[in-house]
Amino acid sequence: MVKFLKSGKVVIVLQGRMAGRKAVIITSSDAGNKERPYAHCVVAGIDKYPERVSKRMNKKKLVSRSRIKPFIRYVNHRHIMPTRYNIDLGKDFKGKIQLSDPTKRKASIRLVTKTFQQRYLAGKNRWFFQKLKF
């Protein structure tokens, strides 16, 4: 079978608290491991999407409305739906995302926030930063 859930693939989370949110696969495990004996992947996604902005808004309001709140999770392969989009985040997150220790988890979330914020402000991957309408 062809492996298509590779790192960088944009997916939509279907189950759990983050259902309906877009995410990017960081690492994927087809065979599973001792802790999680099922096929799973680590995803980084957007919990709170940026809001609409206009030219009339002042700088403080622009900054607050363009803020992104991310999440990082282990997700079962059956609970995600792949899209046709890819985001090249390999060099940004390679070996830096760790979820085992709470302090490392916070550092990982800060890294994801910084990266997503830079990409959003630069105008890259516009579809990824828009809320799904359904």
Backbone bond lengths (Angstrom), bond angles and torsions (degrees), N, CA, C in turn:
res aa  C-N    CA-C-N  psi(-1)  N-CA   C-N-CA  omega(-1)  CA-C   N-CA-C  phi
1 M - - - 1.451 - - 1.527 109.58 -
2 V 1.297 116.35 143.50 1.450 121.93 -178.51 1.525 109.55 -77.08
3 K 1.322 114.95 133.37 1.464 120.22 178.66 1.526 108.09 -87.08
4 F 1.320 116.95 111.46 1.462 120.54 -178.00 1.515 112.32 -114.27
5 L 1.321 119.25 -10.49 1.465 121.68 177.29 1.526 108.98 -91.08
6 K 1.306 115.46 70.14 1.462 122.00 -178.94 1.521 109.74 -96.64
7 S 1.318 115.70 168.49 1.460 118.88 178.53 1.532 109.53 -65.56
8 G 1.329 114.63 139.68 1.456 120.84 -178.85 1.514 113.73 99.73
9 K 1.333 117.90 -13.54 1.473 121.60 -179.70 1.528 109.55 -75.99
10 V 1.320 116.87 131.97 1.460 121.73 177.05 1.526 108.20 -83.00
11 V 1.332 115.89 130.88 1.462 121.75 -179.56 1.523 109.42 -128.92
12 I 1.321 115.52 165.14 1.454 121.75 173.37 1.520 107.05 -114.68
13 V 1.320 117.10 127.27 1.458 121.99 -179.90 1.524 107.87 -77.08
14 L 1.345 116.54 130.60 1.461 121.64 -174.57 1.521 114.11 -103.60
15 Q 1.322 117.99 -23.44 1.455 121.36 -174.86 1.525 110.22 -127.40
16 G 1.323 115.85 155.53 1.458 120.67 173.77 1.511 112.92 91.90
17 R 1.307 113.88 -169.10 1.462 121.27 -175.79 1.520 112.79 -64.45
18 M 1.306 116.84 -30.61 1.461 121.32 -177.35 1.524 112.67 -97.71
19 A 1.318 117.56 22.03 1.466 121.51 -179.38 1.526 110.47 -60.27
20 G 1.320 116.33 134.47 1.460 121.94 -179.69 1.511 113.58 89.48
21 R 1.312 118.19 1.38 1.462 121.30 -179.53 1.531 110.12 -98.08
22 K 1.317 115.14 149.48 1.459 120.78 175.62 1.514 108.94 -84.73
23 A 1.324 115.76 147.35 1.460 121.25 179.40 1.527 109.00 -150.19
24 V 1.328 115.14 164.39 1.458 122.58 177.71 1.517 107.76 -118.45
25 I 1.325 116.81 134.66 1.458 120.34 177.35 1.524 108.48 -74.16
26 I 1.329 115.35 128.25 1.460 120.58 177.04 1.523 109.74 -95.70
27 T 1.333 116.87 -54.75 1.459 121.49 173.91 1.520 108.26 -134.22
28 S 1.325 115.49 154.34 1.457 120.27 -179.01 1.516 109.66 -133.75
29 S 1.333 116.35 142.03 1.458 122.74 178.07 1.521 108.00 -128.23
30 D 1.340 116.87 109.06 1.459 120.77 -178.11 1.520 112.66 -77.18
31 A 1.313 117.23 -31.99 1.468 120.66 -176.30 1.519 112.62 -91.29
32 G 1.307 117.64 -20.82 1.455 120.46 -175.52 1.526 110.52 89.69
33 N 1.330 116.14 -174.80 1.456 121.12 177.55 1.525 109.09 -147.60
34 K 1.323 117.27 -168.39 1.465 120.37 -175.61 1.528 111.91 -66.82
35 E 1.331 117.55 -41.73 1.462 121.25 179.70 1.527 111.80 -70.31
36 R 1.335 116.12 -43.28 1.463 121.85 -177.86 1.526 108.34 -124.67
37 P 1.341 117.08 96.45 1.471 119.87 -174.94 1.532 114.09 -79.74
38 Y 1.301 118.13 26.53 1.456 122.82 179.78 1.521 108.37 -129.04
39 A 1.317 116.50 163.69 1.463 121.08 178.24 1.523 108.58 -68.57
40 H 1.320 115.96 124.80 1.459 120.57 -176.81 1.520 110.40 -146.90
41 C 1.314 115.01 172.44 1.457 120.34 176.77 1.525 109.48 -149.11
42 V 1.313 114.93 159.03 1.458 121.58 174.29 1.521 106.44 -96.20
43 V 1.339 115.83 124.68 1.451 120.01 -179.31 1.524 110.12 -121.01
44 A 1.318 115.17 147.34 1.467 122.19 173.10 1.525 106.15 -119.45
45 G 1.316 115.76 123.82 1.453 119.29 -175.77 1.507 112.87 -137.58
46 I 1.316 115.32 -173.16 1.457 121.36 -176.47 1.517 109.34 -107.75
47 D 1.323 116.03 116.97 1.462 121.87 177.52 1.524 110.22 -82.57
48 K 1.333 116.97 -45.50 1.463 121.64 178.83 1.523 107.97 -123.13
49 Y 1.326 115.19 116.32 1.455 121.45 -177.76 1.524 110.94 -78.30
50 P 1.340 117.58 154.95 1.466 119.47 175.55 1.523 110.62 -68.80
51 E 1.323 116.30 150.52 1.460 121.81 -178.31 1.528 110.46 -93.58
52 R 1.316 116.38 169.38 1.465 121.15 179.41 1.521 110.53 -67.56
53 V 1.330 115.20 144.92 1.459 120.83 176.50 1.523 108.57 -128.40
54 S 1.327 115.54 157.44 1.464 120.64 176.66 1.529 108.89 -136.36
55 K 1.315 115.50 169.48 1.462 120.60 -177.46 1.524 112.62 -67.38
56 R 1.325 116.55 -26.51 1.467 120.44 -176.62 1.530 113.39 -73.71
57 M 1.323 117.99 -18.01 1.472 120.90 -176.62 1.518 110.89 -72.48
58 N 1.340 115.02 146.70 1.457 118.20 177.65 1.526 110.19 -77.65
59 K 1.311 115.84 171.45 1.461 121.87 -172.45 1.528 112.05 -63.28
60 K 1.328 116.68 -40.29 1.468 120.88 -179.16 1.528 110.95 -62.66
61 K 1.321 115.98 -42.31 1.461 120.74 179.85 1.531 110.84 -68.93
62 L 1.326 117.21 -37.89 1.462 121.10 177.00 1.523 111.50 -59.67
63 V 1.330 115.71 -44.47 1.465 120.15 -178.99 1.519 111.15 -64.91
64 S 1.328 116.85 -43.45 1.459 119.69 -177.84 1.531 112.02 -69.30
65 R 1.330 117.52 -35.45 1.465 120.33 -178.32 1.520 112.94 -79.67
66 S 1.310 118.24 -18.04 1.462 120.33 179.66 1.529 112.37 -101.03
67 R 1.313 116.26 17.13 1.467 120.96 178.20 1.528 109.92 -81.74
68 I 1.336 116.11 144.32 1.460 122.61 -178.56 1.527 109.24 -119.17
69 K 1.328 116.58 135.35 1.462 121.36 175.58 1.530 107.76 -111.97
70 P 1.340 118.23 114.97 1.463 120.19 -177.11 1.533 112.96 -96.26
71 F 1.319 115.27 173.31 1.453 122.29 170.59 1.521 108.82 -139.11
72 I 1.337 115.72 156.10 1.465 122.35 175.66 1.525 106.52 -130.59
73 R 1.328 117.53 129.47 1.457 121.93 -174.97 1.516 112.08 -145.67
74 Y 1.332 114.73 156.84 1.458 121.55 162.00 1.523 105.91 -88.73
75 V 1.337 117.73 131.64 1.458 121.28 -178.26 1.524 108.74 -134.21
76 N 1.318 115.55 135.98 1.454 122.24 174.93 1.528 109.01 -65.53
77 H 1.349 116.36 142.91 1.463 119.68 179.37 1.519 112.34 -59.87
78 R 1.326 117.76 -28.48 1.464 120.93 -179.51 1.523 112.22 -73.93
79 H 1.315 117.28 -13.65 1.462 120.99 -176.35 1.519 113.85 -103.65
80 I 1.326 116.81 17.01 1.464 120.71 177.33 1.523 109.20 -131.86
81 M 1.333 115.36 152.70 1.453 121.57 176.35 1.527 108.29 -121.77
82 P 1.319 117.84 117.40 1.466 119.46 -179.24 1.518 111.61 -71.45
83 T 1.320 115.53 150.43 1.456 121.83 175.04 1.528 108.35 -112.44
84 R 1.299 116.66 -179.99 1.463 119.67 179.66 1.521 112.16 -84.06
85 Y 1.321 117.81 -4.88 1.460 121.93 -174.42 1.528 112.48 -90.20
86 N 1.321 114.79 150.57 1.463 123.01 174.52 1.524 108.60 -130.82
87 I 1.317 115.44 147.76 1.463 121.24 173.83 1.512 106.87 -127.85
88 D 1.313 117.18 128.20 1.458 121.24 -177.90 1.532 110.59 -83.39
89 L 1.322 115.91 89.42 1.464 121.83 179.34 1.518 111.86 -113.66
90 G 1.324 117.87 12.42 1.455 121.42 -175.25 1.514 113.89 -57.28
91 K 1.315 116.93 -47.27 1.462 120.20 -177.37 1.528 112.43 -74.39
92 D 1.336 116.76 -24.89 1.461 120.18 -178.52 1.527 112.46 -74.96
93 F 1.347 117.19 -38.90 1.461 120.91 -172.18 1.519 114.25 -111.76
94 K 1.302 119.04 -2.27 1.470 122.53 -173.99 1.528 111.31 -56.96
95 G 1.329 117.11 108.25 1.462 122.67 176.45 1.517 115.06 75.93
96 K 1.326 118.60 4.65 1.467 121.06 -177.00 1.524 112.97 -101.54
97 I 1.325 118.07 -16.18 1.459 121.92 -178.65 1.523 109.52 -91.52
98 Q 1.337 116.11 118.42 1.463 121.87 178.18 1.520 108.82 -134.51
99 L 1.336 115.72 130.99 1.453 120.68 -175.66 1.523 113.42 -111.11
100 S 1.330 117.91 -2.21 1.462 120.01 -174.01 1.531 113.00 -71.94
101 D 1.301 117.90 -46.81 1.464 122.86 -177.02 1.542 109.46 -99.14
102 P 1.351 118.44 135.87 1.478 120.04 -178.37 1.530 114.10 -58.88
103 T 1.337 118.57 -36.38 1.465 119.55 179.84 1.528 110.75 -70.57
104 K 1.329 116.68 -38.75 1.463 119.90 177.56 1.520 110.47 -68.89
105 R 1.330 116.00 -32.52 1.468 120.70 178.27 1.528 110.67 -64.54
106 K 1.347 116.19 -42.84 1.468 120.24 178.42 1.525 110.95 -64.14
107 A 1.334 116.08 -40.25 1.460 119.93 177.84 1.529 110.60 -64.28
108 S 1.317 116.72 -38.21 1.465 121.16 178.01 1.526 110.81 -64.95
109 I 1.323 116.56 -41.61 1.465 120.22 179.22 1.521 110.68 -65.07
110 R 1.334 116.69 -38.80 1.474 120.16 177.02 1.526 110.74 -62.47
111 L 1.344 116.53 -41.18 1.456 120.98 178.75 1.529 110.99 -63.66
112 V 1.328 116.77 -43.68 1.465 121.03 179.15 1.524 110.27 -64.69
113 T 1.337 116.96 -42.29 1.466 120.93 178.45 1.518 110.65 -58.74
114 K 1.307 116.23 -47.77 1.465 121.44 -178.66 1.533 111.03 -61.44
115 T 1.321 116.37 -45.06 1.467 120.79 -178.61 1.524 111.57 -66.10
116 F 1.335 116.45 -47.43 1.468 119.79 179.47 1.524 110.91 -62.97
117 Q 1.330 117.65 -40.13 1.465 121.90 -179.59 1.529 110.66 -62.83
118 Q 1.345 116.49 -43.67 1.465 120.30 178.74 1.521 111.25 -62.43
119 R 1.336 116.44 -42.94 1.463 120.49 -179.67 1.526 111.07 -66.14
120 Y 1.320 117.00 -39.67 1.465 120.36 179.85 1.522 110.93 -65.48
121 L 1.327 117.63 -46.21 1.462 121.19 -178.67 1.526 111.94 -68.09
122 A 1.355 117.10 -28.63 1.461 120.74 177.99 1.524 111.93 -78.72
123 G 1.332 117.21 -14.51 1.457 120.62 179.47 1.512 113.95 85.90
124 K 1.326 118.04 15.07 1.464 121.26 178.54 1.521 109.76 -85.42
125 N 1.326 116.29 147.67 1.464 122.83 176.46 1.526 111.82 51.59
126 R 1.310 117.19 56.38 1.469 122.00 -174.58 1.519 113.02 -60.45
127 W 1.338 117.42 -36.79 1.458 120.37 -178.56 1.524 111.45 -62.50
128 F 1.311 116.91 -35.92 1.465 121.41 -177.73 1.515 112.21 -63.43
129 F 1.314 117.81 -31.94 1.471 121.62 -174.98 1.522 113.48 -95.00
130 Q 1.330 117.99 10.75 1.458 121.76 176.38 1.519 109.29 -105.28
131 K 1.310 115.55 139.04 1.451 121.48 -179.58 1.528 110.56 -67.08
132 L 1.337 115.83 141.62 1.455 120.09 176.41 1.527 110.34 -69.99
133 K 1.289 116.40 137.30 1.467 121.48 179.07 1.519 108.77 -104.18
134 F 1.313 116.68 103.08 1.472 120.38 174.28 1.506 110.03 -155.15
